Amino acid sequence: MRHRDRIRAVRIAPGSVPEAGLRWPAAVVASAVAIACSRATPLPEPGTPDDLAVHLRTIAGADEATRAREVATWLVDEATWRRVIVEPYRELYGDYVRGFDTASAPLVAQLAPLGDVTTRRHFAGDPRLTRAQGRLRWTLPPLYPSAVAELDGTPIDTVFLWDGMQWRALVGLDEVVRARARAIDPACAAHLALAGPIGHCSEVGAAIADAAVRGDRARFGHLCGLAATLCANASP
């Protein structure tokens, strides 16, 4: 079920609030107050960070089966992937799908508590991004309106996409890219793991990721030599 289908706005009919001097049962009054409060905050525009927050609040604190079921819906369908993900990362769809269940398990666990959910747009250079979220910016078109979220101030370490109907997420894609680099040179993949924040390490890191996915070993080797210097001072 899509997250917006679970939420209904209810209107209080004119004249439904008792006039002064009249007494209604407490349950009726409580219901009227709850309905009035539900009208106080309209539903956010679909696809906005506020809409993502509404979605995540329906998951956080739910039982494990519900959380697992909802997180499973974040798998990006192939049509959306082909439309949104840029080259050369577009070819990684099969690896992304195969790794999704394993990569999403920590997120299912993280959403167990009913905590404070905050969301925002996903921009390169945001100092609050995780390194993985920074690297995932490379897989998307410039200024694409992706989003990120936190639960009780801790990042939910993925990037969310709105496909026009529901929220999806690039869960595990960063690991897929880094696995391609490790398969060529584990030491260079360690440099890539330090990329993400704006800076020279990330500039060469983006090029390393591109070369690794394309299988361009000569270019990969040259870039890794640069990364040994440019990423040497990046904090782990």
N, C-alpha and C positions, 0 to 999 in steps of 0.2 A: 504494500500500500504506500502511495506517495505521501511524504510528510505533511503536505498541505491538506490532504484529505482527512487528516485526523483533527483538524482545527476548524471550529465553526464559530462564527460571530453571531451573537444573539441580540436582538433588539427588544428593549422594553417598550411595550405599547403605551401610547399616550394615556395618562390617567391611571396607570397601574401602580403609582406610588400613593399610599393612603393619605388622605387629607388629615390636617391637624385634628387631634381629638379622637381619631379612629384608631383602633388597635387591630393589627393583623398578627397571626401566629408567628412566633420567632423564626420558624423554618422558612416561612414564606418571605419574611423580611430578609433573611440571610440569602435566600435564593435571588431576590431582587437585587441585593447589593452585589452579589457575585456576577450577575448578568450585567449590571451597570459597569462593573470594573472590566469585564471582558470587552466592552465597547470603548474603553478609555484608550486602548492601544491597538490601532488597526494593524492588520497583517502587513509585513513589509513586502516590498516589490520582489517578485520571484527573481532569483539569481543574484541578489545582493548579499553582501556579508551579513546583514541583519537577518535575511531569510535563512542563510546557513546556520546562524545561531539558533533560530527557532527549530530547525531540523535537528541539530545536535542536542538541544535540550529535551527532545522527545526520546533520545537514546541514553544520555548520561543518567545513570542511576537505575536503569531498567535491569531486569533479570538477564542472566548470561545468554539465554537462548534468543531473547529479543535483540540484545546488542549484536550478537553474531549474525542474526538474520538481516538486521538493518545495515551493518557494515558490509555485508556481502553485496548489497545493492549498489555499493560505490564502485564496483568493477566497471570500468569504462567499456562501453560497447564498441565494436570494431568500426562502425560507421562514424561515430564521434571521434574515435582515435584518428582515423584517416583524415578527418576534416580539421582537427585541431593540432595534433602533434607534428612538429616540423621534422624535416630531414636533418640528419640521418636516423633520428630516434624513432621514426615512424615504423621502421622495420622490426622493432623490438616488441611488437604487440604479443606475439606468441610467448616470449619469455615473461612478459608482464603478467599475462593470464596465468601461466603455470606457477608463478611465484606469489600470486595474490593471497592465497589462503594463509600461507606461512607468514607473509609480511604483515597481514592484517591482524593476526592473533594478538600482538601486543597492544594494538589500538582497542580491540574489544575489551581487553583487561583494563586499559587505562580509563575507559569510559564507565567503569563500574560505579564510582562514587557520583552522587548527585552534587556536582560542583558548579562553580561560576564559569559560564561559557562566554568567551569574547572572540570576536572575529574581525578580520580586516582584509583589505585587498592585498594581493601578493605582488610586491614590487621588488625589483633588484635593488640592493643597497639598504633594505630595511635591516637595521642592526639587530632586531629581535628575531629574525629568521634563523632557523637552524641551518647548519651547513648544507644538509640535504635539500631543504627548501630553497636555498640559494641556488644550488646546482640544478634543481628541477626547473628553474626559470629558463635555463638554456633549451629545454625541450619544447617551449611554448613560443608562439609569435610575440614580438615586442608589444607590450601594453595589453596583452590578452587579459581579460578580467577574471583571472583565477583568484582564489581566496585561501587564507590560512586561518587557523583557529587555535585557541588555548583553552585548557580546562584548569581552573584554579591557578592560572599564571604559568602553567607548564604547556609547552607547545604540543599539539597533536601533530606528530611529525609526518605530515604528508601535505599535499596541495590539492585543493578541491576545485572541480570544474562544474559549471552548470550546463547541462546538455540541452536546455530548452524545456525540459520536463522534470528533471530531478537532479540531485547532486551526485557527482561521481568523484573519484579521487585517484591520484597517481601513486597509490600504495605500492611500494616495492620497486618502482621504476629506477630510483637512484641506485639501488643495490644491483639491478640488472646492468646498468651502465658501468658501475665500478667493477663488476665481475668480468666484463669484457676487457677492462684494463688489466685486471689481475692475471687474466689468462695469457697476456702478452708479457707483462713485467710486474711482479708483485711490488717491487720497490717503487716503481712509478705510480702504481695504484695508491700507494700510501701518500704520495704527494697529492694526488687527485683528491683524496679524502680530506685534505686540509683546505681545499678550495670551497668557495661559496660566498664569503663576504667580498664586497667590492675591493679590488686591489690587483696587483700584478699576479699574485698566485692564482687568483680566479680567472684572470685573462688567459694565462697559459693553461689552466685547468680545463677551461671550456674547449680549447683547441685539442688538448689531450683526449678528452671524452669523445670529441668528434672523430679524431683519428682512430681511436680504439673501436668505435662502433663501425666505422667504415673498413676496418681491417687494414689500414694504411700503416704498416709497420715501420717503414722508413721515416715517415713524418712523425709517427709516434715516438720513435727513438730520439729524434732531434729535439722534440718538445720536452721530453723527459729530462734531457740534459739541462734545458733552461729551468725546468721546474725544480731541479735539485738546488738551484741557487735562489730562485724567486720564492719558493715555498719554505725555504730553510728556516725562516724566522716566524712563520705562521704558527700561532699557538694551537695545540691539539684540541 
